[in-house]
Amino acid sequence: MALPEVPEQGLICSNLGLAYMQRYHHVGSSADLDRAATLLEHALTVAQVPADERTAILANAGTVHRSRFERDKIRGDLDRSIDLTRQAVAVTPADHPRFALRLNNLGTTLQARFELSRASDDLDEAVTVLRRAVEASPDGHRSRPLRSANLGGALMDRFQRHGRRADLDSAIGLLEQAAAATGKDRPELSILLSRLGHAYLARWEATGQRVEQQTLRTLAHRLASVTAASPQVRAMAGLAVGMLAQAMGEHAIAVAVLDASVRLLPIVTAKDADWADREDRLGGHLGLAIQAVAAHCALGDLVGAVEISELGRGVLLAAQLESRTDLTDLDERAPELAEPFRRVRDLLNSAGSAGDRSSLWARYDDLVGRIRARSRFDRFLLPPRLADLQAAAAGGTVVLVNSARQRSDAILIRADGDPVHVELPDLLFSDVKAFGEALPRTVRPTDRLAGQPDRDTLRTILGWLWDTIVSRVVNALRASPDEPRRVWWLPVGLLGLFPLHAAGHLGRPGALDTVVSSYTPTLRVLAHTHARPPATVRHQLTVALARTPGLPDLLGTIEEAHELHEKHPGGTQLSNRKATTDEVLAALPDATWTHLACHARADHSAPSNGGLRLHDRMLTIPEIVRLDLTEAELAYLSACSTADRSPHHIEEAVNLASAFHLAGFRHVIASLWPLADGVAVEAAQGFYQALPAAPAASNAALALHQVTHALRTRYSDRPELWAPLIHSGP
């Protein structure tokens, strides 16, 4: 970026940096935020800047680095933000109009560092600084309620750290006063109600003190009346109030609040943002679908539970299924409504639109009403009806599994009949979190059979999955004496991390002995794959990289590729140096069956940054999704962690497996964690031997089931070797 060489360079860079920062908050483009940081940092190096302007640049640069930390979670950005903001506070006079604002920014950033490092010194300083910010804000000042709430939030953190009841009582008092002093036309009201909901819930968990029904109704009513907040903030507040209502046993209130919040998710992401930025926005709503499903189950509304799960999960995946995307159909049938709707949606998500959001929400409601009045659009942005999705379960049973703070449930969905409820009383949310954190450590990368992962913990997890989930589901499935029972696991939340297909105790019958398992991130994705016609010809593409620049060798991949190519000599084989991104992308449209044996990368901070490591560079998930492969049948991803899910973006299920489905493949074989090189070869050979010589891979799930069963027999005490491969598709 060329910077102007003029005396006013510092101010120009500062103003341009602020403009980029504002556009970042409007559109969500990470590049804009990075440009803002570069420009403001440069402005600080310019000597000829007036003192007051330099202080403003310090404060603005601190804000930009705080935003970068919130995006990337890099500690250096947080430390830099604190350093810059502390400098700004130190040179700002106490009677300066921005003194309280800068104190508030310093306090909240110190609190954020405490949440990262758990250093009590940061938290104590945050409380002190935020108290000064409140004291420096005059009574009646429009920002005083939010600053009081920030102090209340820091006191809540200190209560949870040290358990001092005085901190809890002070926090709730501050939050109640702040909420009472804030009108529905203020965008921060949603934030205040969210924090108050969390504080009430913390008090109930710590002391047993309940919240009265009328208080809950008031919270819900005030939240519904907020017209100045963004969809993202309103949805987060709904999660807090809904969880509180659920904890109090007020399930009808919880359903109303949570459903309203889930319905906001399809409009949370901005049109112009890239995949990673949209993931970041949606990642903040982890737990919303979980709690909504649990609330519906508490009322016995299984249909509502399934439908709200479909709306609140896989938002990015749904947007890519063009035949299932509301806006795509609207573009074709009513473009005069589609474009105004997009504009209003993007303005609602813009931080710069807060002052005019009341009128924007009115326009939004009017447009949605007009759209739903059109023929075929009566369900626009509403949950898909279960009746329209049940066909996805043809030939078996889809098993939705959910674990929330107050309850855990499974719902059996079949192509015919009503859904069936299975209670899971022994499945505790605390165990799901604990085992979810432990699982990655138990399956750390190894390409040698002599590797030593934490097998005891993995065996414990597999036994726990059987005892708490799978055995109860198996008992509730219809008996099938002639053939194995077929299930598609649809785990919600952190349950998506676990190998449900491998559940069981060592040496005893388990999931592999009772069901043939597949997985699906949503019913919509499964319905999409069901609707695609099977392939009528088999054209094999085999990609194998034994050596990838800068990465460990995978010598077994050539053996995989050679054997497969011998069986299908008319196909295309790309190995090592020939396996470039351009060559693979050029070959994929002609392939109906694709086998990829190579390294892969999973990025938990931004899943769409993952991809396949080819000879020249990485073939990324967005590049794969953009393909439109009309005759694609099966993709076998013989690479590490291709079905891995990010715990921070678990509901989106963006990974290589889902990417290949969206590209057009009906069946995908992928891995939940790193594969051992030798076992990967063995598994691939067994899989292709088990499949009939036909263009369609209709028996892919059964073939992988047989392969996994054989690997378990051979490596019975080493589940890290036999359990990672999974099938998704019809």
N, C-alpha and C positions, 0 to 999 in steps of 0.2 A: 504494500500500500504506500503510494507516494505521499509524503507529508509536506505541507507548504512551508517554504523557508521565508517567513515574514515575521515582523515583531509580534504580531498577534497570534503566532502559531499555537501557543499554549491554550488560549481561549477557543480558537477554532477547533483544535483537537478535542478539547473538553466538550464543546457543544455537539460536535459530530458524534463523539462517543455516546453522549446522552441520547442522541437521536437513534443510534443503532440499538441502544438498550431499550428504548421505548418500542422500537419495531420488534425486538425479540419478544417482549411481553405481549405484543399484539399478534404476531404471527407464530412465534415459537421456533424460529430458525436458530440453531446453535451457532451458525457462522456469524450472525449479527452480534451475539453476546461476546464471542471471541474478538471481533473487531472492536467492540466497545472497550474491552479490557486493554487491548493494545493501544488504542488512542488515548485513554485516560492515563495509562502508565507513562506514555510518552509525554503527555501534558505535564506530568510531575517533574520531568527532567528539564523543562524549559525554565530558564532563570528569570526572564522578564515577565513575571506574572504578579499582579497585585496580591497582597497578603490575603485579603478576604476571598478573592477568587481561588487562590491556591488552597485555602481551607475547604472551599466547596468542592474542588477537584479531589482532594483527599477523601472527603465524605462520599462522593459519587463513585470513586474508584473502589472504595470499601464495599459499597452496595453491589457493584458489578461482580467483584470476587465472591461475595456471598451468594449471588445468583448462580455463579459458575459452580460453587460448591454444591448447591442444591441440585444442580443438573448432574454433575460428575462424581460427587462425593469424594473429592480429592482433598486431603487434609491441608495441603499447601495453600489452596485457595482460601480455606477458612482462616488459617493463621494470618495470611496476608490481609484479609478483610479486617480482622481484629486489629492488626498493627496500624493500618491506614485509618480506621475509624477512631482508634484511641488517639492518634495524632490529631485528628480533626477536633475531637472533644477537648483536648488539652489546650488548643489555641482559640477556642470559641468562647467569647465572653458570656457570663451567666445571663445577661440581659439580651443576648442575641435571639432573634425570633426562631432560629433553628437549633438552639442549644438543647432543648428537650428532645427534639427529633433525633439528634445525633446521639444523645445519651440512650435513647430507646433502641436505636440501631446497634449500638455497642452492646447493650445488655442482651438483646435477643441473639446476637451472634456469639457472645460468650456462652449463652445457654445452649446454643447449637453445638458448640465445641464440647460442652459437658456431656451432651447426649452421645457424642462420638467417643470421647475418651474416659468419661465417668470420673473426671478430676473434680473433687469437691471445691477446690479453690476457684475454678471457673464458675461453678454454680453460686457460691457465696458472693463472688464479685458481681455476677449477673443480678442477683437479688438487690444488692446495694445500688448498682447503677440504675436499675429499673425503678427503684424507689425514688431516686433522685429525679428521674425523668417524670414521674407522676407529680412529684412536688413542684417541679419547674413548669408544669402545665396548669394554667389558671382554671378555676372552676368555670364550667360552661364551655371550655375550649373543646372543639369538635373532636380532637384526637385524644383527649384525656381518658374516655372510656376504654379505648383500645390499649392505651399504655397501662391503664390499671389492670386490664385483662392479661397483658404480657407479664406484669408483676405477679398476678395470680398464677399464671402458668409456671413461672420459675419457682414460686412457693410450693406448687403441686409437685414439681420435680424433687424439691428438697424434702417434702413430706414422704414421698415414695423412697427416697434414699435413706432418710434417718427415722421416719415414723413419728415425727413430732406432731401431735394433734393440733397445736397452735398454728403451724404452717397450713394445715388442711383447712381449718376454720377461717383463717385469714384469706386464703385463696378463694374459697367459695364466697365469702362476703364480698370480695373485690369483683368477682365475676358476676355475681347477682346485681351489684350496683351498676356495673358497666353495661350489662344487658338491659336493665331497666332504663338507663339513660340514653339508649340508642334507638332511634326510630327505624321503621321498616324501609325508609328510603336510603338508609346508609348501608353500603356494601359490606362493612365489617360486622353487621349484626349476625350474619351466618357464622362467622368465625367465633364470635362471643358465645352464641348458642352451642356451637360445637364444643368449645372448651368447658362450658358449664355442664353439658351432658357428660363429658368425660370425668369432670370433678365429682358430680353426684354419684356416678358409677364407682369411682374410687372410694368415696366415703361409704357407700353401701358394702363394698367388698371388705373394707377395713373394719367397719363398726356395726354393720347390719342395719344402719339407719335407712329406711325406705324413702322413696319419693312418692308423694301422693298422686293419685290419678289425675286430679285437676291440674297439678303442676306439669305433668306430662302432656296433657291436652294443650295447655298454654304454650309450652315449648314447641309442640308440633304445629299449632296454629300460627305462632309467630314465624316459625321457619317457613311455612307455606306462603306467608305474606311478604317475604323478602323479595323485592323486585330489583334491587340494585346490585346483587351479587352475581358473579359468574357461575355458569353451570358447574364448573369444577368445585368451587367453594361450597355451593349449595349441596352438591352430592356428598362431600366430606362431612358437612354438618348433619345431613340426614343419617349418615352412618352412626355418628355419635348418639343422636337422639333415639334412633331406632334400637341401638344396642341397649340403651338405658331402659327403654320401654320393655324390651324383651326380658331383661334381667328382673324387672318388676312384675313380670307375668302378664303385662298388658299387650298381648300378642296382636290384637286388632289394630292398636295404635302403631305398633312396630311395623306391621305389614303396610299400612297406609304410608308411613314415613319412608320406609326403605324402598317400597315400590316406586314412589315418586322420585327418589334419588337415582335408582337404577335406570329409570326412563330418561335421565339426563345424559347418561354415558355416551349414547351414539352421537351427541352433539358436542362432546367435550373437546374433541380433537379439531385443530384448525386445518383447513383445506391445504394450505401451502406448506405445512410443516412436513419434514421427512419422517421416515419410519421411526427413527430413534426418538425424535421429539414427541411424536404421538404416543409412543410407548411410555415416555417419561410422564406425560399428562395422565395417562390411564393407570400407571403404576401407583399413583397416590390413592387409588380407590380399592386397594387390596382389602378384602374382607366384606365388601358391600354385598356381593352376590352370596357369599357364605351366610351372612346374617339374614338376608332376605329369604333364602331357601329354608333356613331353620324356622323363621317366623311363620311361613306358610305351613310347614310341617306341624308346628305346634297347634295350628288351627285345624289340622286335618285336611288342608287344601293341597293335595299332591299335584293336581293339574297346575295350580298357580305356582307351586314350587318349581316345577319343570320349566314353565314358560318364563318365569322371571330369571331363572338360571340362564336360559338361552339368550335373553336380552342383555344380561349383565356380564357375560363372559364371551371371550373371543370377538371383541368388538372390531379389532383390526382384521381378523380372519373373515368375519361376515362382510366387511366392506370390500374384500377382494373377490368374494363370490358374486360375480357380476349378475348372474341370473337371480340372485337372492337379495340384491341390494336395492332398498327402497328408492334411493336417489337416482340410481341408474335407470330404473323403470320410469321415474318421474321425468328425467331428462328426455326420454323418448316420447312420452305421452302428454306431458304438460310442462314444456321448458319455460313457459311464462311464469310458473310457480317455482320451478326448481332453482333458478338463478337467484331470485329474491330470497328464497329460504337459505341458500348457501351464504349470501351476504349477511343476513341477520345472525345466522349461527356463528360466523367468524367474528362479527362485532361483539357478540355476547361473550366470546372467549378472550376478547382483548382487554388487557388491564387498563388501557386508555379510555375505555367506554364506560367506566363505572358511573360517571355523572349522568349518563343518559340511559342506563340500563332499564329503568322502569318502562320507558316508551319502547325500548327494544324488545323486552319480554312481551309487551302488548302486541307488537307487530308479529313476534314469533307465534304467539297463541293464535292470532288471527290467520296467519299463513297455514299453520297446522290444521286449523279448523276447515279452511277452504280446501286444503289438499285432501283431507279425509272425507270431504263431501263428494269428491270425484269417484266415479266408478272404479273399482279395483284398488282403491287407496284407503279404504276405511280402516286398515290396520297400520297405517303409516307411523313408524317409530313406536309401535306397540309390540309387546311380546308376541312372537309367532305362536299360533295356536298349537297345542299338543296334537290335535287331530291332524294337522298338516305335516307333522314331523314323525308321527308314529311309524310310517312306512319304512323309516330308516332302520327299524328293529326287525325287519323281515328276516326270518330264519333263525331268530334267537331272541336275546333279551339285552337291552341296554340297561346298565346298572349305574345310576347316579349315586355317588357317595359323597356325603357332606358332613363336616365336623365344625360346629360353632362353639362359642364359649359356653352356652347353656345346654346344648343337646347335640346329638349326632344321629344321622338317619341315612338309610339307603332307600332308593325308589327304583322298583323294577318296571321298566317300560317295554311293552310288547307291541307288536303291530296291530294286535286286536285286543280289545278289552281295556278296562281301567288300569291305571298304574297301581302297583302294590307297594305298601309301606313295610319296611323292615326296620325295626328299632335297633339301634346300636348303643346300648346303655354303657358298655365298657370302653367305648372309643372316646377318649378324653382329648379335648383340644390341647391341653398342656402336653400330653404325650405326642400328639401330632407335631407340635412345634419342636419338642426335644429330639425326637427321632429324625425329623426333617433336617435339623442342624447336624445330627450325627452321621446321617447317611453318606454325604460326600466324603467324609473322612474315612469311611469304611471301604470305599471302592476307589481309592487313589490310583492314579495311572500305573500300570505295569504291563510290560509286554513279554514277561517271562512267567512260565508256570511256577517258578520258584519264588515269585513275589509273595510278600507277607502282608496283605491288607488285614484290617481288623475283622476277622471272620466271626469272632464271637458276637460282636455287635450286630453284624449283618444277619447272623442266624437268629439273634434275639428279635430283630425287626421283622424277619419273615414269620416267625412264630406269633408275634404280636398282631401282624396283619391277618393271620388265619384266625386267631382267637376272637378278635374284636370286629372283623368285617367279613372276611371271605366265607368262613364256615357258616355264619348266619345267612348270608346271601345264598349259598349253595342249598341250605335246608329249605329256603323259600322258593327255589326255582322249580319249574315243572319237571317231573320225572321224564326221562328220555331213554328208554331201555335199548333202542336200536342204534343210537348214535350219541356221541358226546354232546353235552349241552354247550351251546354257543353263547358267549357273552361278549358284549362290548363294554369295557369299563369306562365310565365317564366321571372321573374324580374331580371334585371341586376344591379349589384352594390348594394348600400345601400337600394334600393327598395326591396331587398330580406328580409328586416326586417319587412315589413308591412303586415297587414291582408287585402289584397285586396278583399278577398271573403266577408269581413264584411263591406265594404265601404258603406256609406250612412249617411243621416241625421236622427236623432231620430224622429220617428213618420212618416217618409216618405218612399216610396219605394226606395230600394237600391239594392246592388249586390245580396243579398239573394232572392230578388223578381224577378230577371231577368236572372240569370245564375246559373248553377250548377258548382261549382269551384273545381279544383284540382290544384296542384302545381308540377313543375318539375324543377330541377336545370339546366338541359340541355336537348336538344332534344335527344341526344344519350342515356341518362338514360331512358327517356320515351320510346324510340324505343326498348331498351333492355327489359323493362318490357312488352311491347306489344308482343315481340317475344316469350316470355315464354308461354308454354301452360297452360291453367287453370287447377287447381287441379281436380282430378276425385274422390277423397275420402276426408273426413274431419276427421282429427285426431287433437283434441284440446289439446293444452298445455296451462295451466293457472298457472301463477306465481304471487303470492301475498305476500307482506310483510307489515303486519300491524305494526310491530315493527322491526326496523333495528338498530343494535347497534350504539350508538352515534348520532342518528338522531331522529327528531320528529316522533311521532306515526302517522300512516295513517290508522285509524280504518275502514274507508270505503272500503279499498281494499278487506277485507275478504268478505264483502257483494257482491262486484263485482264478486269475484272468486266463491263464493258458488252458486250464481244463474247460472253462466255460466257452472259450473261443473255439476249442476243438469240437465241442458239441454243436456249435452254431457258427460254422466257418463263413457263412454269408454275411455275418454281422460286421460291425466296426470295432476295432480294438485300438485304443489310445494308451500308450504306456510311457511313463517317465517323461522325457523331453517332448514327446508328441502330445502329452496331455496338458495342453495349455487351455486357458479360459476360452479363447476364441474357437479353438478346435472343438472343445466340448459343447459350447453353445451352438456351434454350427451342426453338430451331429445329433443333438437331442431331438429336434423336430422330426427326424426320420426314424427314431427309435421307439419301439413299443415296450421293450424290456431294457432296463438300464441297470448295470451293476457298477458301483463306484467303490473302489478299494483304495483309500488314501487317508491322509490326515484331515481332521475337521476342527473347527474352532467354535466353541460356545462362549458367548459373552453375556454374563449374568447382569451386568450393569445396563446393557442395551442389546437385547437378544437379536435384533435385526442386523447387528454388526457381525454376527457369526456367519460361517460359510464353510465351503470345502476348499482345502489348500491344494491347489494345482501347481503345475511346474512353475508358472510365471507369477501368479498371484492368487488371491482368494476369490473364488466364485461366491458372491454374497447372497444372502437370503433374498433381498429385494430383487436382485437380478433373476433369481430362479422363479420368484413369484410372478414376475412380468411375462414369463413364457406362457404361450397358449398352445399346449400340446393336445391336439384333438383326439389322438389315438393312443395315448400313453397308457400302459397297462400296469407295469410293476417297476418300482425303483427299489433296489436292494442297496442300502447305504452301509457298506462294510467299513465304517469309520467310527471314531470315538464320539460318544455323547451326542449323536445326531437326533435323539428324542429327549435330550436333557431340557429341563425347564428352569427358567430363572425364578428363584423364590420371590424376587422383588416384582416380577411381572407374571406371576403364575397363571392368572386368569386369561391372559392373552394366548398362551401356548404357542408362542412364535418360536419355532425351531426348524431345523432342516427337514424333519419329517412332515410337518404341516406345510412347509414351503413347497415340497414336491407334490403334495396333494393339490395345493392351489395352482400349481403349474399344469396339472391335468392328470397325474397318475392316480389310478383307482386304488392300487395297493402299494404300501410302503413298508419295508422292513428297516428298522432303525434300532439304535442302542440307547439305553438309559444312562450308561456310564462308559468309561473307557474299556475298549476290548483288548484282550490279550491276543497278540498277533497269531500265534499258533492255533488257538481256539477259534479265531475268526475264520481261518481257512477251513477248519473242520466243519464249522457251522454252515458256511456257504456251500460246501460240497454236499453235505447232507440235505440241505434245503432243496437244491436243484434236483437231486436224485429222487426226492420224495414227491416232486410235482409231476403230474402227467405231462406228456409231450403235446401240449395244446397251446394255441395262441393266448387263450384266456387263463389268468392265474386265479381261478375261482377257489382253488383249494390252498391258497397261500397261508391262511391262518392255521389250517390243520397241518400243513407241511412244517411250519415253524414250531408248532406244538410238538410234533414228533421229534424234531431235531432237539428241542430243549429238553424233552424227556430223556433222549439218549445221552445228551451231555450231562444231565443230572445223574444218570446211572454211572457214567464214567468218572465224574468229578463230584461225587455226592456230598463231600464235606467242604466243597469250595464253591458256594453259590455265586461268588463274584465272577466266576467263569461261565456258569451256565444260565444265569438269570437276566443278563442285560438286554437281550434282543427281544423286540416286541413287534407286533403287526398292527397296522392300522389300515382300515378300508372295509369294504363290504364282505 
